């Protein structure tokens, strides 16, 4: 065996070691990460971590170490996250070399009131973008090279003025802004500091802002109380009401309140009230039937006592009642009073109540008691008839959040 053959045999282990090392190194470039698909689903994969310039153009992934690599472009997925914590999101930006727009992966440096993104272009030039929702994304313009009569000049960037215009929730240190350099560390620190300030300010002044939580709903129930009746000089107390339906529609508007417990609720109720077959010996009163069809227009203020899956609440309010049809058949002191309509249609109303509600997404179910004090007035040729009701009402409310 000659020397050249021996040399070749000795080289084989070295070559195999080099090939194996390259293979291991290539595999090690794929680290655990996640991608966000175009439908918004998050999928755990292995992602190849590369320099910023390459990461901005495509995302190379494997579903497992032995699988073939898949290349995703910014058009294919919304974002990807590396094990190191780097986040790249798909965005459309202007092309510095042409008037066309391009789809790229921007590295997200800061999240918060202002999102700060970074992108390194094909010529190695760094660009930064600020995103303020819902206004959109703004490119922070750095220094630019301009040429006049063949001479190269460097124009100042607009990024400082741009940041000053969008950072409106906190007082900006103008000296620090003037010295802000268009580099990653400086830009990141400056935006992080502002986001912390705006977050504290939002928490401090949150109670001054209306919550904007509005509901509409339907309430159904029945009257189960007693009424007092005055006819002439006779007073009849504790006349039972026959169960009759009550239906109402209402709005619920949250008032300015720190813990979201106070609501204003205007309402429109349709109530049927009926008394029948009631007799009293002294003075002699015979009620064949009293039937009223009423419209209640109350406004109540509701307050949640606790916060939880089941919430107790109380409320109070006042309103007016309108009797739009009535029938009365009463024998009083052996004289018959028949009225088909009320001369005075309007009455006053006071409401007190308490209940429980169960919360669901965008809905609330409630069960409550309501006490009404309502006065109605009818005039006969001989006697005045007054009706005072003090009722308890069961109701079930379904509230739906208004978009």
Number of C-alpha atoms within 10 A of each C-alpha: 5 6 8 9 10 10 10 10 11 11 12 11 11 11 11 11 12 12 12 12 12 12 11 11 11 11 14 12 13 22 18 19 21 19 25 18 15 13 8 11 10 15 12 16 21 22 26 20 21 13 8 17 17 14 20 24 19 17 24 17 26 19 15 14 14 8 9 10 17 11 12 16 17 23 15 14 20 20 24 27 21 19 14 10 8 13 20 26 19 21 16 14 18 12 12 12 7 8 8 9 11 13 16 21 31 27 24 19 21 19 13 16 19 21 19 25 27 24 23 20 17 12 7 10 10 15 19 23 21 22 18 15 11 6 7 8 18 17 18 19 17 17 12 11 9 11 10 7 5 7 7 10 11 10 12 12 14 14 23 19 13 15 18 14 9 13 17 11 14 14 11 16 11 11 8 10 16 10 10 15 15 18 13 14 10 12 20 16 14 17 22 19 11 20 21 14 16 20 14 12 13 13 9 10 10 14 14 10 12 13 16 11 14 18 20 18 19 18 21 19 21 19 24 16 18 18 18 16 18 16 20 13 9 15 13 16 13 12 18 18 18 17 15 14 14 20 16 19 15 20 19 22 19 19 18 17 15 14 10 16 16 20 21 18 20 17 20 17 19 17 22 21 20 19 20 18 11 13 16 13 8 9 13 13 21 20 19 14 16 18 17 22 15 20 20 22 19 21 20 21 19 21 17 20 13 11 12 11 10 14 15 19 20 18 19 17 18 17 17 16 21 18 21 13 14 19 16 23 17 23 16 18 13 10 12 14 18 14 16 13 16 20 13 12 16 18 16 16 20 18 19 17 18 17 18 17 21 15 14 11 7 11 17 18 18 21 19 19 17 19 19 20 16 20 18 22 17 19 16 14 6 10 14 13 20 17 16 19 23 20 21 19 20 19 22 19 21 18 22 19 14 11 7
